Amino acid sequence: MKNIIRFIFAAIIFSLVCGCTSKLVRIDSKPAFADIKINNKSVGKTPMYHRFYDLWYPWPMKKTDDYLIQAQRPGFEPEVQIFHETPVRADISYVPDEIFFKMVPLAPDEDME
């Protein structure tokens, strides 16, 4: 009986440890110091590193781990990159190792002539 309890306890610990993976991603922009928002939550300014987590949810719960990453800087067009979840569980390879934003300056307003 004690061996069964130990096995169940070890299986629970193993599933908790293997159920969550993470990936450290470098986020940069040109020009630097753009404000970065991930899923509408401000996380800092470029250049920076951010840790993405891929969580496992027990069946039948289905949550998506899609990431919408936005870079914004005054005087430049905001830029958005979206990374969708892959069908393979515990796989965050859909987020690249480095995300780069090339900011485009706002066009001058031609109505002010």
C-alpha positions as CSV (number, residue, x, y, z in Angstrom):
1,M,0.0,0.0,0.0
2,K,2.8,2.4,0.8
3,N,4.4,1.7,-2.6
4,I,1.2,2.7,-4.4
5,I,0.9,5.9,-2.4
6,R,4.6,6.7,-3.2
7,F,4.0,6.0,-6.9
8,I,0.9,8.2,-7.0
9,F,2.7,11.0,-5.2
10,A,5.7,10.7,-7.6
11,A,3.4,10.7,-10.7
12,I,1.7,13.9,-9.4
13,I,5.0,15.7,-8.8
14,F,6.3,14.5,-12.3
15,S,3.1,15.8,-14.1
16,L,3.4,19.2,-12.3
17,V,7.0,19.6,-13.2
18,C,6.6,18.5,-16.8
19,G,3.3,20.4,-17.3
20,C,4.9,23.8,-17.6
21,T,7.8,24.8,-19.8
22,S,9.3,28.2,-20.3
23,K,11.4,30.0,-22.9
24,L,13.5,33.1,-22.5
25,V,13.1,35.4,-25.5
26,R,15.0,38.6,-26.5
27,I,12.8,41.4,-27.6
28,D,14.4,44.4,-29.4
29,S,13.5,47.3,-31.6
30,K,15.1,49.9,-33.9
31,P,15.1,52.6,-32.5
32,A,15.5,51.3,-29.0
33,F,13.3,52.0,-25.9
34,A,10.0,51.1,-27.5
35,D,7.2,50.2,-25.0
36,I,6.4,46.5,-25.1
37,K,2.9,45.1,-24.3
38,I,2.2,41.4,-24.3
39,N,-1.5,40.5,-24.4
40,N,-2.3,44.2,-23.4
41,K,0.0,44.0,-20.3
42,S,3.0,46.4,-20.2
43,V,6.2,44.4,-19.6
44,G,8.9,47.0,-20.2
45,K,11.1,48.8,-22.8
46,T,13.4,47.4,-25.5
47,P,16.0,45.9,-25.4
48,M,14.7,43.3,-23.0
49,Y,14.2,39.6,-22.2
50,H,10.9,38.1,-21.4
51,R,10.1,34.6,-20.2
52,F,7.1,32.9,-21.9
53,Y,5.4,30.1,-20.2
54,D,3.5,27.2,-21.8
55,L,1.0,25.8,-19.4
56,W,-0.7,22.4,-19.5
57,Y,-4.4,22.3,-18.5
58,P,-6.1,19.1,-17.5
59,W,-8.7,17.7,-19.9
60,P,-11.4,19.0,-20.8
61,M,-10.1,22.5,-20.1
62,K,-8.8,24.2,-23.3
63,K,-7.1,27.5,-22.9
64,T,-5.1,29.1,-25.7
65,D,-1.7,30.5,-25.1
66,D,-1.7,32.9,-28.0
67,Y,0.6,35.9,-27.6
68,L,-0.1,39.4,-29.1
69,I,3.1,41.5,-28.7
70,Q,2.9,45.2,-29.4
71,A,5.7,47.7,-29.7
72,Q,4.9,51.4,-29.4
73,R,7.1,54.5,-29.3
74,P,6.1,58.2,-29.6
75,G,6.5,59.5,-33.2
76,F,6.5,56.0,-34.7
77,E,3.8,53.6,-36.0
78,P,2.8,50.9,-33.5
79,E,3.8,47.4,-34.6
80,V,2.1,44.2,-33.6
81,Q,3.3,40.6,-33.9
82,I,1.0,37.6,-33.1
83,F,2.1,34.1,-32.3
84,H,-0.5,31.4,-32.2
85,E,-0.4,28.3,-30.1
86,T,0.7,25.1,-31.8
87,P,-1.3,22.0,-31.5
88,V,1.5,20.1,-29.7
89,R,1.1,20.2,-25.9
90,A,4.0,21.7,-23.9
91,D,5.6,23.1,-27.0
92,I,6.4,26.9,-27.0
93,S,8.6,26.7,-30.1
94,Y,6.0,28.9,-31.9
95,V,7.5,31.9,-30.1
96,P,10.9,32.6,-31.7
97,D,14.1,33.0,-29.7
98,E,14.3,36.7,-30.7
99,I,11.5,39.1,-31.6
100,F,12.6,42.3,-33.5
101,F,10.4,45.3,-34.3
102,K,11.6,47.8,-37.0
103,M,9.7,50.9,-36.1
104,V,8.4,53.1,-38.9
105,P,8.2,56.9,-38.3
106,L,4.8,58.5,-38.6
107,A,4.1,60.2,-41.9
108,P,4.0,64.0,-41.6
109,D,0.5,65.4,-41.6
110,E,-0.1,66.9,-45.1
111,D,-3.2,68.8,-44.0
112,M,-1.1,71.4,-42.2
113,E,0.0,73.2,-45.4
